[in-house]
Protein backbone atom coordinates (compact mmCIF):
# COMPACT_ATOMS: atom_id res chain seq x y z
CA UNK A 1 0.00 0.00 0.00
CA UNK A 2 1.32 3.43 -0.90
CA UNK A 3 2.19 5.78 1.92
CA UNK A 4 -0.42 8.47 2.47
CA UNK A 5 0.61 11.93 1.32
CA UNK A 6 -0.37 15.34 2.62
CA UNK A 7 -0.19 17.76 -0.31
CA UNK A 8 0.49 21.45 -0.49
CA UNK A 9 -1.65 22.73 -3.37
CA UNK A 10 -0.10 25.46 -5.49
CA UNK A 11 -2.29 27.42 -7.90
CA UNK A 12 -1.04 27.40 -11.47
CA UNK A 13 -1.48 30.45 -13.69
CA UNK A 14 -0.47 30.70 -17.37
CA UNK A 15 3.09 31.78 -16.57
CA UNK A 16 3.58 28.91 -14.15
CA UNK A 17 1.99 26.47 -16.59
CA UNK A 18 4.56 27.47 -19.21
CA UNK A 19 7.37 26.81 -16.72
CA UNK A 20 5.87 23.42 -15.86
CA UNK A 21 5.57 22.57 -19.56
CA UNK A 22 9.25 23.43 -20.06
CA UNK A 23 10.11 21.16 -17.10
CA UNK A 24 7.92 18.34 -18.46
CA UNK A 25 5.54 18.49 -15.50
CA UNK A 26 2.42 20.11 -16.99
CA UNK A 27 0.59 16.76 -16.90
CA UNK A 28 0.92 16.78 -13.08
CA UNK A 29 -1.55 19.66 -12.74
CA UNK A 30 -5.22 19.07 -12.15
CA UNK A 31 -8.15 21.30 -12.93
CA UNK A 32 -10.14 22.06 -9.81
CA UNK A 33 -12.44 24.95 -10.60
CA UNK A 34 -13.60 26.46 -13.91
CA UNK A 35 -10.27 26.06 -15.64
CA UNK A 36 -8.16 26.91 -12.60
CA UNK A 37 -5.36 24.43 -12.06
CA UNK A 38 -3.31 23.31 -9.08
CA UNK A 39 -0.30 21.14 -8.64
CA UNK A 40 -0.26 19.00 -5.50
CA UNK A 41 3.18 18.79 -3.89
CA UNK A 42 3.28 15.59 -1.82
CA UNK A 43 4.49 15.49 1.78
CA UNK A 44 5.00 12.51 4.07
CA UNK A 45 3.58 12.65 7.60
CA UNK A 46 7.07 13.56 8.88
CA UNK A 47 7.44 16.37 6.32
CA UNK A 48 3.93 17.63 7.16
CA UNK A 49 4.80 17.79 10.85
CA UNK A 50 8.04 19.69 10.15
CA UNK A 51 6.23 22.19 7.89
CA UNK A 52 3.58 22.83 10.56
CA UNK A 53 6.31 23.39 13.15
CA UNK A 54 8.39 25.73 10.92
CA UNK A 55 5.34 27.71 9.72
CA UNK A 56 2.89 28.14 12.64
CA UNK A 57 0.43 29.94 10.32
CA UNK A 58 0.05 26.75 8.24
CA UNK A 59 -2.75 24.34 9.08
CA UNK A 60 -3.46 20.73 8.24
CA UNK A 61 -7.03 20.21 7.01
CA UNK A 62 -7.81 16.73 8.32
CA UNK A 63 -11.56 17.13 7.80
CA UNK A 64 -11.93 17.76 4.07
CA UNK A 65 -8.92 18.18 1.77
CA UNK A 66 -6.33 16.32 3.88
CA UNK A 67 -3.85 18.93 2.70
CA UNK A 68 -1.57 21.55 4.22
CA UNK A 69 -3.25 24.95 3.94
CA UNK A 70 -2.50 28.62 4.68
CA UNK A 71 1.11 28.51 3.53
CA UNK A 72 2.45 32.01 2.86
CA UNK A 73 2.56 32.87 -0.84
CA UNK A 74 6.31 33.53 -0.88
CA UNK A 75 6.88 30.06 0.58
CA UNK A 76 4.71 28.44 -2.09
CA UNK A 77 6.68 30.44 -4.67
CA UNK A 78 9.94 28.96 -3.34
CA UNK A 79 8.48 25.44 -3.46
CA UNK A 80 7.29 26.04 -7.03
CA UNK A 81 10.74 27.29 -8.07
CA UNK A 82 12.30 24.11 -6.64
CA UNK A 83 9.82 21.98 -8.61
CA UNK A 84 10.81 23.69 -11.86
CA UNK A 85 14.54 23.61 -11.06
CA UNK A 86 14.51 19.90 -10.12
CA UNK A 87 11.86 18.90 -12.69
CA UNK A 88 10.21 16.90 -9.91
CA UNK A 89 7.45 17.22 -7.32
CA UNK A 90 9.65 15.51 -4.73
CA UNK A 91 11.27 18.68 -3.41
CA UNK A 92 10.06 18.92 0.17
CA UNK A 93 13.13 17.40 1.84
CA UNK A 94 15.31 19.95 0.02
CA UNK A 95 12.87 22.76 0.84
CA UNK A 96 12.66 21.84 4.54
CA UNK A 97 16.47 21.71 4.81
CA UNK A 98 16.66 25.18 3.25
CA UNK A 99 14.30 26.71 5.83
CA UNK A 100 15.04 24.71 8.99
CA UNK A 101 16.89 26.62 11.64
Secondary structure, 3 states (H helix, E strand, C coil): CCCCCCCEEEEECHHHHHHHHHCCCHHHEEEEECCEEEEEECCCHHHHHHHHHHCCCCEEECCCCCEEECCCHHHHHHHHHHHHHHCCCCCHHHHHHHHCC
